Amino acid sequence: MRKTLFCGAALATLVLPAMAQAQSTGTVDAESDIVVSGSRAKPDVNGIQTPDTPKAKAVLTQELIERRTPGQTILDTINLVPGVNFTNSDPYGGSGGQLRIRGFDGNRISLTFDGIPLNDSGNYAIYSNQQLDPELIEQVNVNFGATDVDSPTASASGGTVNYRSVMPKDKLGATVAYSHGTNDMNRVFAKIDTGVFTSFGTKAWVSASEQRYDQFRGSGEINRQQYNAKLYQPIGSKGDFIAFGANYNQNRNSSYSNPTLANIRTTLGTTVVPTTGSAPPRRTRST
């Protein structure tokens, strides 16, 4: 009897701990604290970002740029940013325009492309109709106020506009886009990605575009051609790289007639400039 009772007790001792452990597993998991971890991404609304930096900045991404008018200058795209004002001379950007940021004109705004200054070397003027095709721009950074310390420019007392070209893709591919609009506007854009074609990770893209349309006022035609290329070579595994870029832009256009008051006086040969439109009716009193 002792042996039998001893064996039964031993069996119960072996089974009960296992049963208690199995029953407590779900309870422990349910009563333990639940921790949810994650990282906050940059706020992005339809391609517009507002970085959390000490300086006032705005960032536009390809998500927004690709939805704008094909062939339009990138400066017209940043016109959506509060504080930025860009006036175009025509609907498609081939005749240029004027840029202002918080009251400062283009001569006081630094414009760079992949870090290369684009302002005129003499008077710091901006030529908005000679900018990169929008399909090739990955991101635009608008800096309000004083420029960054490492910005390669001397004209940025009113702010900076820096746009960055797209990176070559890892796989072979091609993109072709055709646009047609009013004033007999026709535009063709083509881009070819070579993909990675060396064992060192070298990749590149080449592109070409042509845009032609009639002036919306008066006679004349606007023709713009552009050819671009970019070669990318990574170095090591820490993100270092070497990039070579090439840009060629050709504009052939007729100027719009924008006479000043002095021009009108000289043409008419008098200081009195006639008014346009109908004059208000004169009132008479009858007695």
Secondary structure, 3 states (H helix, E strand, C coil): CHHHHHHHHHHHHHHHHHHHHHHHHHHHHHHCCCCCCCCCCCCEECCEECCCCCCCEEEEEHHHHCCCCCCCCHHHHHHHCCCEEEEECCCCCCCCEEEEECCEEHHHCEEEECCEECCCCCCCCCCHHHCCCHHHEEEEEEEECCCCCCCCCCCCCCEEEEEEECCCCCCCEEEEEEEEECCCEEEEEEEEECCCCCCCCCEEEEEEEEEEEECCCCCCEEEEEEEEEEEEEEECCCCEEEEEEEEEEEEECCCCCCCCHHHHHHHHCCCCCCCCCCCCCCCCCCC
